[in-house]
């Protein structure tokens, strides 16, 4: 006797309604991913960070303090996270000094007008320098350090190196040519 072969059919059936449900779920996932990446780009957070040069000034430092600034020193924000800002550059290309130093002065009003007055014995100096940073520009044109911390010209930041704590004023932010 010949064995009777029967094909067993699965009771699972795939119809057009199932296809539409799967398609709608895939579209929802795709739209969430697209929306998430668009929002991140709008607020300036992206995978691509570029190099920027942040120029700064520090006013009224004790005249011995600039001796503790070195080229390639790591600079950090004085916040809860000690956020890395960047690396201290030379004051100008080819220079071996990290800072430009000028005598600190104040303007005093006299009968003839304002006069620049210097501290006695040149005890205080003003310095300017440059820091190499990683960041991005968001869609509104603002610089975001590390892609998430807003820094703008004229802003005062409490920062530190391994040897010095100081408050700097940002004077310019320029992209570094690649």
PEPELIN-V294811 format. One record per residue. RES is the residue in one letter. PSI is psi in degrees with one decimal (none if undefined). BURIAL is # if it has 9 or more other C-alpha atoms within 8 Angstrom, else .. D_CENTER is the distance of its C-alpha to the mean C-alpha in Angstrom with 1 decimal. Layout:
res = [RES & RES]
psi = [PSI & PSI]
burial = [BURIAL & BURIAL]
d_center = [D_CENTER & D_CENTER]
This chain:
res = [X & X & X & X & X & X & X & X & X & X & X & X & X & X & X & X & X & X & X & X & X & X & X & X & X & X & X & X & X & X & X & X & X & X & X & X & X & X & X & X & X & X & X & X & X & X & X & X & X & X & X & X & X & X & X & X & X & X & X & X & X & X & X & X & X & X & X & X & X & X & X & X & X & X & X & X & X & X & X & X & X & X & X & X & X & X & X & X & X & X & X & X & X & X & X & X & X & X & X & X & X & X & X & X & X & X & X & X & X & X & X & X & X & X & X & X & X & X & X & X & X & X & X & X & X & X & X & X & X & X & X & X & X & X & X & X & X & X & X & X & X & X & X & X & X & X & X & X & X & X & X & X & X & X & X & X & X & X & X & X & X & X & X & X & X & X & X & X & X & X & X & X & X & X & X & X & X & X]
psi = [135.5 & 135.8 & 131.9 & 116.9 & 127.0 & 139.8 & 128.4 & 122.3 & 143.3 & 144.3 & -5.8 & 126.3 & 137.6 & 118.4 & -176.1 & -33.6 & -41.6 & -41.8 & -43.2 & -39.2 & -44.1 & -41.8 & -42.4 & -41.1 & -43.9 & -40.8 & -37.6 & -44.3 & -45.0 & -42.8 & -34.6 & -42.9 & -44.7 & -42.2 & -42.9 & -46.4 & -34.1 & -43.2 & -43.0 & -40.5 & -35.5 & -37.1 & 3.2 & 3.8 & 116.1 & 169.9 & -25.2 & 112.6 & 136.3 & 168.1 & 136.8 & 151.4 & 119.0 & 116.6 & 147.0 & 163.7 & 151.6 & 126.3 & 145.6 & 53.0 & 148.2 & 140.7 & -19.3 & -17.1 & -39.7 & -19.5 & -17.5 & 1.6 & 127.9 & 147.4 & 140.6 & 6.9 & 140.2 & 135.3 & 133.7 & 148.7 & 144.6 & 73.0 & -173.1 & -31.5 & -8.6 & 54.8 & 131.2 & 125.4 & -52.9 & -158.6 & 135.0 & 126.9 & 171.4 & 157.0 & -31.4 & 159.4 & 128.9 & -7.6 & 152.1 & 1.8 & 144.0 & -27.2 & 154.8 & 127.9 & 131.1 & 154.6 & 136.5 & 136.8 & 161.7 & 155.2 & 127.3 & 135.2 & 127.4 & -178.4 & -32.5 & -4.2 & -162.4 & 138.2 & 139.3 & 126.7 & 134.9 & 155.9 & 150.7 & 139.6 & 22.2 & 46.0 & -19.8 & 143.7 & 157.5 & 142.4 & 155.7 & 151.2 & -172.4 & 145.7 & 134.1 & 120.1 & 162.3 & 133.5 & -169.7 & 163.8 & 125.9 & 179.9 & -20.6 & -1.9 & 12.7 & 145.8 & 132.6 & 111.0 & 126.0 & 12.2 & 0.1 & -6.1 & 116.6 & 126.9 & 134.2 & 163.2 & 139.7 & -9.4 & 139.7 & 132.1 & 134.0 & 116.6 & 171.3 & 158.8 & -169.7 & -23.9 & -20.7 & 137.1 & 135.8 & 164.9 & 120.1 & 153.0 & 123.7 & 126.3 & -30.3 & 155.4 & 117.0 & 141.9 & 147.0 & 130.6 & 131.9 & none]
burial = [. & . & . & . & . & . & . & . & . & . & . & . & . & . & . & . & . & . & # & . & . & . & . & . & . & . & . & . & . & . & . & . & . & . & . & . & . & . & . & # & # & # & . & # & # & . & . & . & # & . & # & # & # & # & # & # & # & # & # & . & # & . & # & . & # & # & . & . & # & # & # & . & # & # & # & # & # & # & . & . & . & . & . & . & # & # & # & # & # & # & # & . & . & . & . & . & # & # & # & # & # & . & # & # & . & . & . & . & . & . & . & . & . & . & . & . & . & # & # & . & . & # & . & # & # & # & # & # & # & # & # & # & # & # & # & # & # & # & # & . & . & # & # & # & # & # & # & . & . & . & # & # & # & . & . & . & # & # & # & # & # & . & . & # & . & . & # & # & # & # & # & # & # & . & . & . & . & .]
d_center = [83.4 & 80.3 & 77.1 & 75.8 & 72.2 & 70.2 & 66.7 & 64.7 & 62.3 & 59.1 & 59.2 & 55.5 & 55.4 & 52.4 & 52.9 & 51.1 & 49.8 & 48.1 & 46.5 & 45.1 & 43.7 & 41.9 & 40.6 & 39.3 & 37.5 & 35.8 & 34.8 & 33.3 & 31.2 & 30.1 & 29.2 & 27.2 & 25.1 & 24.7 & 23.8 & 21.2 & 19.4 & 19.8 & 18.3 & 15.2 & 14.9 & 15.7 & 12.9 & 10.4 & 10.4 & 12.0 & 13.0 & 12.0 & 8.7 & 9.4 & 9.3 & 8.6 & 10.5 & 9.8 & 13.3 & 14.5 & 17.8 & 19.4 & 22.8 & 26.0 & 25.2 & 28.4 & 29.7 & 29.5 & 25.8 & 24.4 & 26.5 & 24.2 & 21.1 & 21.2 & 19.6 & 17.4 & 16.9 & 14.0 & 12.1 & 11.2 & 10.7 & 14.3 & 14.0 & 16.1 & 13.9 & 13.1 & 9.5 & 8.8 & 6.7 & 8.6 & 12.2 & 14.4 & 16.2 & 19.7 & 20.4 & 21.6 & 22.3 & 25.3 & 25.2 & 25.6 & 24.3 & 20.8 & 21.3 & 23.5 & 25.8 & 27.9 & 30.4 & 29.2 & 31.4 & 32.2 & 34.2 & 37.5 & 39.8 & 43.4 & 46.4 & 45.5 & 41.8 & 38.5 & 38.6 & 35.9 & 36.7 & 35.3 & 35.3 & 38.3 & 38.3 & 34.8 & 33.4 & 30.0 & 27.7 & 24.6 & 22.1 & 19.4 & 17.1 & 14.2 & 11.2 & 10.1 & 6.5 & 5.6 & 4.1 & 6.8 & 9.1 & 11.0 & 14.8 & 15.0 & 13.2 & 10.3 & 6.8 & 4.4 & 0.7 & 3.6 & 5.5 & 6.5 & 5.5 & 6.9 & 7.0 & 10.2 & 12.9 & 15.4 & 13.3 & 14.5 & 12.5 & 14.5 & 13.4 & 15.6 & 16.7 & 19.6 & 22.0 & 20.7 & 19.2 & 18.4 & 17.0 & 15.2 & 15.1 & 12.5 & 15.0 & 13.3 & 10.4 & 12.1 & 11.9 & 13.6 & 16.9 & 17.5]
